[in-house]
Amino acid sequence: MSFAELVDGANGFIWSIPLVGLCLVAGLYFTIRTRLVQVLGIPDMVKQLREGEDSVDGTSSFQSLMMSLANRVGMGNIGGVATAIAFGGPGAVFWMWAVAFLGAATSFIECTLGQIYKEKDPDTGEYRGGPAYYFEKAYAHRWRTLSLVYAVTFAVVTVFAMSFFLPGVQANGMSSALDAAWGVPTWVTAIGIVIALAFIVIGGVKRIATFAAFVVPPMAILYILFALVVFFVNADQIGHVFSEIFSGAFGGHAVYGAIIGQAVKWGVQRGIYSNEAGQGTGPHHAAAAEVSHPAKQGFVQAFAVYIDTLFVCTATAFIIISTDMYSVFRGESYPGPTLYEGAIGTDVEPGPGFVQAGLDSFAPGIGSSFVALALVFFAFTTMVAYYYMAEVNLAYLTRKIRSATVRRGMIRALQGLILVSAAYGATTTAGSAWGLGDIGVGTMAWLNILGILLLQVPALKALKDYRAQKARGIDPQFDPRELGIEGAQFWELRADGQLTQGAPRESVGARE
């Protein structure tokens, strides 16, 4: 069995119907349990972005959102949407919307948990948190061994997914787009990625947060504005685009009706890959924020899902469908037989090429260059965010090691691994890169969604507490002991006044 066949087999097993159903059912369940937090909480989302705090140890809510968007807004928003349309038809876009809407509630739960169970890094003093932390802490008083094993499993999977499996997808998207637009050799792109990435990741979370806050907003806004230009130029296609999406989503289209199952699968799969709700990535960024109540950052990260899918992914879908620059392939192979051949040639590989062709159709010579430039920023910031999450989980795995030298040495090794992965991804084929990326995303999603379904109670208690305090007209403050939440030592010390913004950097985890 070849390596490609092994990757395809593992991918098909992980991304089976049960995972697709789990993502949708979990999102629906959390939507009900939180009483439509993704809708009723929109005013809180906007308010927290405007009034978020900052400190020497944590990032502001806005910086945390930008770090999260740096991770969410990447190759999946361009190449991922194109791939979903290529194999699931335009109807896949509807299922991307559906998983985003439901996933916003899932994101609220997981990111609130990330805040509740965060701690300080013993070496840097920066806030650390994420699924590994809340899996270990939430029910350690009941099932200590099981909680620890599950947490370690997630941390190990995440370290490899974020440092080895996923960076290659982003690097491949960058090299492919630059080659198509300007003929830049892939090896040249690989060298440039390695140099730039090394400079950012060695600077730690503060440099990563500053970089993300500086780059992500103009990057995303410019891309959406360009899509709006296409929107108005092709205004007569608006009805056609939505007709293709909705009829394809429910099997009503004469051509796409035969692949409704593929539409659901690819829409959910690429939706999760793009907005990452439930995947367990958002909690890492949420935990880094300085807030007075965990629910505040839960609102912010739920809003990130909307920005990613409802704005950026929809912009990509409109460019592709309105210009008819796509083909829909039968089955899941490329190249292969097609259900539909649009204005684009079937020799164009599903991915950034669809978007580049769409923009070139009304602005010849500009589309390829613009998409290439957008992908450079999208993909690079995502790789930076990947490294941050890999580092957080490695810090979790090594935080009990007494030697700071050993811990720092392992961090340096991790930095080397992600640089190698990026260089390899930039020079390999797209199929291999996407296959490995899907394995990483799917495995993390399985572990995290099953985990938060069991650990949801603390997040729901935090939401109820936030709403109750807000109803009394006060700025919500969090004390886990009043809610019967155990294992949240950071917040207990904060409530007792032993931790304040800018306090001396010490290890809260060491006190546990």
C-alpha positions as CSV (number, residue, x, y, z in Angstrom):
1,M,0.0,0.0,0.0
2,S,1.4,3.4,-1.0
3,F,1.6,6.4,1.3
4,A,-1.1,8.2,-0.6
5,E,-3.4,5.2,-0.2
6,L,-2.7,5.0,3.5
7,V,-3.5,8.6,3.9
8,D,-6.8,8.3,1.9
9,G,-7.8,5.2,4.0
10,A,-7.2,7.0,7.3
11,N,-9.0,10.1,6.0
12,G,-12.0,8.1,5.0
13,F,-12.2,6.4,8.3
14,I,-11.9,9.5,10.4
15,W,-14.2,11.6,8.2
16,S,-17.0,9.1,8.1
17,I,-20.7,9.9,8.5
18,P,-20.6,9.6,12.3
19,L,-18.2,12.5,12.6
20,V,-20.3,14.7,10.2
21,G,-23.4,13.8,12.2
22,L,-21.6,14.4,15.5
23,C,-20.5,17.9,14.5
24,L,-24.1,18.9,13.4
25,V,-25.8,17.3,16.4
26,A,-23.4,18.8,18.9
27,G,-23.9,22.2,17.5
28,L,-27.7,21.9,17.6
29,Y,-27.5,20.5,21.1
30,F,-25.4,23.4,22.4
31,T,-27.6,25.9,20.5
32,I,-30.5,24.6,22.6
33,R,-28.6,24.4,25.9
34,T,-27.2,27.9,25.6
35,R,-30.6,29.3,24.4
36,L,-29.3,30.6,21.1
37,V,-26.2,32.2,22.5
38,Q,-24.9,32.7,18.9
39,V,-27.8,35.0,18.2
40,L,-28.8,36.6,21.5
41,G,-25.2,37.1,22.4
42,I,-24.2,39.2,19.4
43,P,-24.4,42.5,21.4
44,D,-22.0,41.0,24.0
45,M,-19.7,39.9,21.2
46,V,-19.4,43.4,19.8
47,K,-19.2,45.1,23.3
48,Q,-16.3,42.8,24.4
49,L,-14.3,43.5,21.3
50,R,-14.7,47.2,22.0
51,E,-14.0,47.1,25.7
52,G,-11.6,44.1,26.1
53,E,-8.8,44.3,28.7
54,D,-5.0,43.7,28.3
55,S,-2.1,42.9,30.6
56,V,1.6,41.9,30.5
57,D,0.5,38.3,30.9
58,G,-2.5,38.1,28.6
59,T,-3.7,39.5,25.3
60,S,-6.8,41.7,24.8
61,S,-10.0,40.2,23.6
62,F,-9.4,41.9,20.2
63,Q,-5.8,40.4,20.0
64,S,-7.2,37.0,21.0
65,L,-9.8,37.3,18.3
66,M,-7.2,38.2,15.7
67,M,-5.0,35.3,16.8
68,S,-8.1,33.1,16.4
69,L,-8.9,34.5,13.0
70,A,-5.3,34.2,11.9
71,N,-5.8,30.5,12.6
72,R,-9.3,30.2,11.1
73,V,-8.9,32.4,8.1
74,G,-6.5,30.5,5.9
75,M,-6.3,28.1,3.0
76,G,-9.7,26.7,3.9
77,N,-11.4,30.0,3.1
78,I,-10.1,29.9,-0.5
79,G,-8.9,26.5,-1.4
80,G,-11.2,24.7,1.0
81,V,-14.4,26.3,-0.3
82,A,-13.3,25.6,-3.9
83,T,-12.6,21.9,-3.0
84,A,-16.0,21.6,-1.3
85,I,-17.8,23.0,-4.4
86,A,-15.7,20.7,-6.7
87,F,-16.7,17.5,-4.9
88,G,-20.0,18.4,-3.2
89,G,-21.4,20.9,-5.6
90,P,-22.6,24.4,-4.7
91,G,-24.9,22.9,-2.1
92,A,-21.8,22.3,0.1
93,V,-21.8,26.0,0.7
94,F,-25.1,25.8,2.5
95,W,-23.8,23.1,4.8
96,M,-20.8,25.3,5.5
97,W,-23.2,28.0,6.6
98,A,-25.1,25.5,8.7
99,V,-22.1,24.1,10.5
100,A,-20.9,27.7,11.1
101,F,-24.2,28.8,12.7
102,L,-24.5,25.7,14.9
103,G,-20.7,25.7,15.5
104,A,-20.8,29.2,17.0
105,A,-22.6,27.7,20.0
106,T,-20.0,24.9,20.1
107,S,-17.2,27.5,19.9
108,F,-18.8,29.4,22.8
109,I,-18.7,26.3,25.0
110,E,-15.2,25.2,24.2
111,C,-13.7,28.7,24.5
112,T,-15.4,29.4,27.7
113,L,-14.0,26.1,29.1
114,G,-10.6,27.2,27.8
115,Q,-10.8,30.4,29.9
116,I,-12.1,28.7,33.0
117,Y,-9.3,26.2,33.2
118,K,-6.3,28.3,32.0
119,E,-3.1,28.7,34.0
120,K,0.2,30.6,33.8
121,D,3.2,29.2,32.1
122,P,6.0,28.6,34.6
123,D,8.7,30.0,32.2
124,T,7.0,32.9,30.5
125,G,4.1,33.9,32.8
126,E,1.8,33.9,29.8
127,Y,-1.7,32.5,30.0
128,R,-2.0,28.9,28.7
129,G,-5.1,26.9,28.2
130,G,-7.0,24.7,25.8
131,P,-8.7,21.3,25.6
132,A,-5.8,19.4,27.2
133,Y,-6.0,21.7,30.2
134,Y,-9.8,21.5,30.7
135,F,-9.9,17.8,30.0
136,E,-7.4,17.2,32.9
137,K,-8.9,19.8,35.3
138,A,-12.6,19.7,34.9
139,Y,-13.3,16.3,36.4
140,A,-9.9,15.5,38.0
141,H,-11.6,15.3,41.4
142,R,-13.7,12.4,40.1
143,W,-11.8,10.6,37.3
144,R,-8.2,11.8,37.7
145,T,-6.5,9.1,35.7
146,L,-9.0,9.0,32.9
147,S,-9.0,12.8,32.6
148,L,-5.2,12.9,32.5
149,V,-5.0,10.2,29.8
150,Y,-7.6,11.9,27.7
151,A,-5.8,15.3,28.1
152,V,-2.4,13.9,27.2
153,T,-3.9,12.1,24.2
154,F,-5.4,15.3,22.9
155,A,-2.2,17.3,23.5
156,V,0.0,14.7,21.7
157,V,-2.4,14.7,18.7
158,T,-2.5,18.5,18.6
159,V,1.3,18.8,18.7
160,F,1.7,16.6,15.7
161,A,-1.3,18.0,13.8
162,M,-0.3,21.6,14.3
163,S,3.4,21.2,13.7
164,F,3.5,18.5,11.1
165,F,0.1,17.7,9.4
166,L,-1.5,21.1,9.0
167,P,1.2,23.6,8.1
168,G,1.9,21.8,4.8
169,V,-1.7,22.6,3.6
170,Q,-1.1,26.3,4.1
171,A,2.4,26.3,2.7
172,N,1.2,24.3,-0.4
173,G,-1.6,26.8,-1.0
174,M,1.0,29.6,-0.9
175,S,3.4,28.0,-3.3
176,S,0.7,26.9,-5.7
177,A,-0.8,30.4,-5.9
178,L,2.5,32.1,-6.3
179,D,3.6,29.7,-9.0
180,A,0.3,30.2,-10.9
181,A,0.4,34.0,-10.5
182,W,4.0,34.9,-11.0
183,G,5.8,31.6,-11.8
184,V,7.7,31.6,-8.5
185,P,9.4,28.2,-8.0
186,T,8.1,26.2,-5.1
187,W,11.5,25.9,-3.5
188,V,11.9,29.7,-3.5
189,T,8.5,30.0,-1.7
190,A,9.6,27.3,0.8
191,I,12.8,29.3,1.7
192,G,10.8,32.5,2.2
193,I,8.2,30.8,4.4
194,V,10.9,29.2,6.6
195,I,12.8,32.5,7.2
196,A,9.6,34.6,7.9
197,L,8.0,31.9,10.1
198,A,11.2,31.5,12.1
199,F,11.3,35.2,12.9
200,I,7.7,35.3,14.2
201,V,7.5,32.0,16.2
202,I,10.7,32.6,18.1
203,G,9.2,35.8,19.5
204,G,6.5,34.0,21.6
205,V,2.8,34.7,22.1
206,K,3.2,38.5,22.4
207,R,4.9,38.8,19.0
208,I,2.4,36.4,17.5
209,A,-0.6,38.4,18.9
210,T,0.9,41.7,17.8
211,F,1.6,40.3,14.3
212,A,-2.0,38.8,14.0
213,A,-3.6,42.1,15.2
214,F,-1.6,44.0,12.6
215,V,-2.1,41.8,9.6
216,V,-5.4,40.0,9.9
217,P,-8.0,42.9,9.9
218,P,-6.7,44.6,6.7
219,M,-6.1,41.2,5.1
220,A,-9.7,40.0,5.6
221,I,-11.3,43.4,4.9
222,L,-9.5,43.7,1.6
223,Y,-10.5,40.3,0.5
224,I,-14.1,40.9,1.3
225,L,-14.1,44.2,-0.5
226,F,-12.7,42.6,-3.6
227,A,-15.5,40.0,-3.4
228,L,-18.0,42.8,-3.1
229,V,-16.7,44.3,-6.3
230,V,-17.4,41.0,-8.0
231,F,-20.8,40.9,-6.2
232,F,-21.9,44.3,-7.8
233,V,-20.4,43.6,-11.2
234,N,-22.2,40.3,-11.3
235,A,-25.3,41.5,-9.5
236,D,-27.5,39.8,-12.0
237,Q,-26.1,36.5,-10.8
238,I,-27.2,36.8,-7.2
239,G,-30.4,34.9,-7.6
240,H,-28.6,32.2,-9.6
241,V,-25.9,31.8,-7.0
242,F,-28.4,31.3,-4.1
243,S,-30.6,29.0,-6.3
244,E,-27.5,26.8,-7.0
245,I,-26.6,26.7,-3.3
246,F,-30.0,25.9,-1.9
247,S,-31.2,23.5,-4.6
248,G,-27.9,21.6,-4.4
249,A,-28.0,21.4,-0.7
250,F,-31.3,19.5,-0.6
251,G,-31.0,17.4,-3.7
252,G,-33.4,19.6,-5.8
253,H,-30.9,20.3,-8.5
254,A,-31.2,18.1,-11.6
255,V,-27.4,17.6,-11.7
256,Y,-26.3,17.9,-8.1
257,G,-29.2,16.0,-6.6
258,A,-27.2,12.8,-7.1
259,I,-24.5,13.9,-4.7
260,I,-26.5,15.4,-1.8
261,G,-24.5,13.1,0.6
262,Q,-21.3,14.5,-0.8
263,A,-22.6,18.1,-0.4
264,V,-23.3,17.5,3.3
265,K,-20.0,15.7,3.9
266,W,-17.8,18.2,2.1
267,G,-19.7,21.2,3.4
268,V,-19.4,20.0,7.0
269,Q,-15.8,18.8,6.6
270,R,-14.5,22.0,4.9
271,G,-16.7,24.1,7.2
272,I,-15.0,22.7,10.3
273,Y,-11.6,22.9,8.6
274,S,-12.3,26.6,8.0
275,N,-14.1,27.9,11.0
276,E,-12.7,25.2,13.3
277,A,-15.7,25.3,15.7
278,G,-15.5,22.1,17.8
279,Q,-12.0,21.3,16.6
280,G,-10.4,22.5,19.8
281,T,-8.2,25.2,18.3
282,G,-10.2,28.2,19.5
283,P,-9.8,27.5,23.2
284,H,-6.0,28.0,23.0
285,H,-6.5,31.6,21.8
286,A,-9.4,32.2,24.1
287,A,-7.3,31.2,27.1
288,A,-4.6,33.8,26.3
289,A,-7.0,36.7,26.8
290,E,-7.3,38.9,29.9
291,V,-11.0,39.1,30.9
292,S,-12.9,39.4,34.1
293,H,-15.3,36.5,33.2
294,P,-14.7,33.4,31.0
295,A,-18.0,33.9,29.2
296,K,-16.7,37.2,27.7
297,Q,-14.1,35.4,25.7
298,G,-16.6,32.7,24.7
299,F,-18.7,35.4,23.0
300,V,-15.7,36.8,21.2
301,Q,-14.7,33.4,19.8
302,A,-18.2,32.6,18.8
303,F,-18.2,35.8,16.7
304,A,-15.0,34.6,15.0
305,V,-16.9,31.7,13.5
306,Y,-19.3,34.2,11.8
307,I,-16.4,36.3,10.4
308,D,-14.7,33.2,9.0
309,T,-17.6,31.5,7.3
310,L,-20.4,33.9,6.8
311,F,-18.2,36.6,5.5
312,V,-14.9,35.3,4.1
313,C,-16.0,31.8,2.9
314,T,-19.2,33.2,1.4
315,A,-17.2,35.8,-0.5
316,T,-15.1,33.0,-2.0
317,A,-18.2,31.0,-2.9
318,F,-19.8,34.0,-4.7
319,I,-16.7,34.6,-6.7
320,I,-16.6,31.0,-7.9
321,I,-20.3,30.4,-8.6
322,S,-21.2,33.8,-10.0
323,T,-18.4,33.5,-12.6
324,D,-19.1,29.8,-13.3
325,M,-15.4,29.1,-12.8
326,Y,-15.7,25.6,-11.3
327,S,-16.3,22.0,-12.2
328,V,-18.1,19.4,-10.1
329,F,-16.4,16.0,-10.1
330,R,-18.2,12.7,-9.6
331,G,-16.9,10.9,-6.6
332,E,-13.9,12.1,-4.6
333,S,-11.1,11.9,-7.1
334,Y,-9.4,14.4,-9.3
335,P,-9.0,14.2,-12.2
336,G,-12.0,12.1,-13.0
337,P,-15.5,12.0,-14.5
338,T,-17.6,15.2,-13.9
339,L,-21.2,15.9,-13.1
340,Y,-20.8,19.5,-14.3
341,E,-18.2,21.3,-16.3
342,G,-18.3,25.1,-15.9
343,A,-16.5,27.8,-17.7
344,I,-13.2,26.6,-16.1
345,G,-11.3,23.7,-17.7
346,T,-11.3,20.4,-15.9
347,D,-7.6,20.4,-16.0
348,V,-7.5,23.1,-13.3
349,E,-7.0,21.5,-9.9
350,P,-9.7,22.2,-7.3
351,G,-8.4,24.9,-5.0
352,P,-7.1,28.5,-5.4
353,G,-7.2,28.1,-9.2
354,F,-11.0,28.3,-9.2
355,V,-10.9,31.7,-7.4
356,Q,-8.1,33.0,-9.5
357,A,-10.0,32.1,-12.7
358,G,-13.1,33.7,-11.3
359,L,-11.5,37.0,-10.6
360,D,-9.5,37.0,-13.8
361,S,-12.8,36.6,-15.7
362,F,-13.8,40.2,-15.1
363,A,-10.3,41.7,-14.2
364,P,-7.9,39.9,-16.5
365,G,-4.4,39.6,-15.0
366,I,-5.5,40.9,-11.6
367,G,-7.3,37.9,-10.2
368,S,-4.3,35.5,-10.0
369,S,-2.1,38.1,-8.4
370,F,-4.6,39.2,-5.9
371,V,-5.5,35.7,-4.8
372,A,-1.9,34.8,-4.6
373,L,-1.2,37.8,-2.4
374,A,-4.3,37.0,-0.2
375,L,-3.2,33.5,0.2
376,V,0.3,34.5,1.2
377,F,-1.2,36.5,4.2
378,F,-4.0,34.1,4.9
379,A,-1.8,31.0,4.9
380,F,1.2,32.5,6.7
381,T,-0.8,33.9,9.6
382,T,-2.5,30.5,9.9
383,M,0.8,28.7,10.1
384,V,1.9,31.2,12.9
385,A,-1.3,30.3,14.8
386,Y,-0.7,26.6,14.3
387,Y,2.7,27.0,15.9
388,Y,1.2,28.8,18.8
389,M,-1.2,26.0,19.5
390,A,1.5,23.3,19.1
391,E,3.6,25.2,21.6
392,V,0.7,25.5,24.1
393,N,0.2,21.7,24.0
394,L,3.9,21.0,24.3
395,A,4.1,23.3,27.2
396,Y,1.2,21.3,28.8
397,L,3.0,18.0,28.2
398,T,6.3,19.4,29.6
399,R,5.2,21.7,32.4
400,K,6.0,19.1,35.1
401,I,9.6,18.8,33.9
402,R,11.8,20.6,36.5
403,S,14.6,21.6,34.1
404,A,13.7,24.9,32.3
405,T,16.6,24.1,29.9
406,V,15.0,20.9,28.8
407,R,11.6,22.6,28.3
408,R,13.2,25.3,26.2
409,G,15.1,22.7,24.2
410,M,11.9,20.9,23.3
411,I,10.3,24.2,22.3
412,R,13.2,24.8,19.9
413,A,12.8,21.3,18.5
414,L,9.1,22.0,17.9
415,Q,10.0,25.2,16.0
416,G,12.3,23.2,13.8
417,L,9.6,20.6,13.1
418,I,7.1,23.2,11.9
419,L,9.7,24.8,9.7
420,V,10.5,21.5,8.1
421,S,6.8,20.7,7.6
422,A,6.2,24.1,6.0
423,A,9.1,23.6,3.6
424,Y,7.9,20.1,2.7
425,G,4.3,21.2,2.2
426,A,5.4,24.0,-0.1
427,T,7.2,21.6,-2.4
428,T,4.8,18.6,-2.4
429,T,1.5,17.9,-4.1
430,A,-1.8,19.4,-3.0
431,G,-3.5,16.0,-2.5
432,S,-0.9,14.8,0.0
433,A,-1.0,18.0,1.9
434,W,-4.8,18.2,2.2
435,G,-5.0,14.5,3.1
436,L,-2.6,14.9,6.1
437,G,-4.4,18.1,7.1
438,D,-7.8,16.4,7.1
439,I,-6.5,13.6,9.3
440,G,-5.2,16.1,11.9
441,V,-8.4,18.2,11.9
442,G,-10.7,15.1,12.1
443,T,-8.8,13.5,14.9
444,M,-8.8,16.7,17.0
445,A,-12.5,17.2,16.3
446,W,-13.4,13.6,17.4
447,L,-11.5,14.0,20.7
448,N,-12.7,17.6,21.5
449,I,-16.4,17.3,20.6
450,L,-16.8,14.1,22.6
451,G,-14.9,15.7,25.4
452,I,-16.9,18.9,25.7
453,L,-20.2,17.0,25.5
454,L,-19.1,15.5,28.8
455,L,-17.6,18.7,30.2
456,Q,-20.2,21.2,29.2
457,V,-21.6,21.9,32.7
458,P,-19.0,24.4,33.8
459,A,-19.4,26.5,30.6
460,L,-23.2,26.5,31.0
461,K,-22.8,27.6,34.6
462,A,-20.5,30.4,33.6
463,L,-23.0,31.6,30.9
464,K,-25.9,31.6,33.4
465,D,-23.7,33.5,35.9
466,Y,-22.7,36.0,33.3
467,R,-26.3,36.7,32.3
468,A,-27.4,37.0,35.9
469,Q,-24.7,39.5,36.8
470,K,-25.4,41.5,33.6
471,A,-29.1,41.6,34.5
472,R,-28.2,43.2,37.8
473,G,-26.4,45.9,35.9
474,I,-22.8,45.0,37.0
475,D,-19.7,44.1,35.1
476,P,-19.5,40.3,35.4
477,Q,-16.7,38.9,37.6
478,F,-16.0,35.2,38.0
479,D,-15.5,33.1,41.1
480,P,-15.8,29.4,40.3
481,R,-16.4,28.4,43.9
482,E,-19.7,30.3,44.0
483,L,-20.9,28.1,41.0
484,G,-19.5,24.8,42.4
485,I,-16.8,24.6,39.7
486,E,-13.7,22.7,40.8
487,G,-10.3,22.8,39.3
488,A,-10.2,26.5,38.2
489,Q,-7.3,27.5,40.5
490,F,-6.4,30.5,38.4
491,W,-9.8,32.1,38.9
492,E,-9.9,31.2,42.6
493,L,-6.6,33.1,43.2
494,R,-7.9,36.0,41.1
495,A,-11.1,36.2,43.0
496,D,-9.1,36.3,46.3
497,G,-7.0,39.2,44.9
498,Q,-3.8,37.1,44.7
499,L,-3.6,37.7,41.0
500,T,-3.9,41.0,39.3
501,Q,-3.1,42.4,35.9
502,G,0.6,42.9,35.6
503,A,1.4,40.8,38.7
504,P,4.7,39.1,39.0
505,R,4.9,36.1,36.7
506,E,4.5,32.9,38.6
507,S,3.2,29.5,37.9
508,V,-0.4,29.0,38.9
509,G,-0.1,25.4,37.6
510,A,2.7,24.8,40.1
511,R,0.3,25.5,43.0
512,E,-2.2,22.9,42.0
